[in-house]
């Protein structure tokens, strides 16, 4: 039976979600693998030059910007990649300037 199952393993289909997908820097994001097809290896690219081989990694963004996330999953039958462009949006902690009442004309 196990040999039959081994021959019937399908190529995985990469999928993921993240929490949070937007916020102020430094922003910590927890990525969750939602891939189908029993992947055995994971390769994440967080869009800022950092990668991970964990199944469900956590990553901190310290710079403002929009980040493209790529996940590649692999098993004995092959691999699959999914990319989400501008998936993580990080803003800065700068506050808008507040105008003084003295600048208002009488």
Buried (B, 14 or more C-beta within 10 A) or exposed (E): EEEEEEEEBEBBEBBBEBEEBEBEBEBEBEBEBEBEBEBEEBBBBBBBEEEBEEBEBEBEBEEBBEBBBBBBBBBEBEBBEBEBEEBBBBEEEEEEEEEEEEEEEE
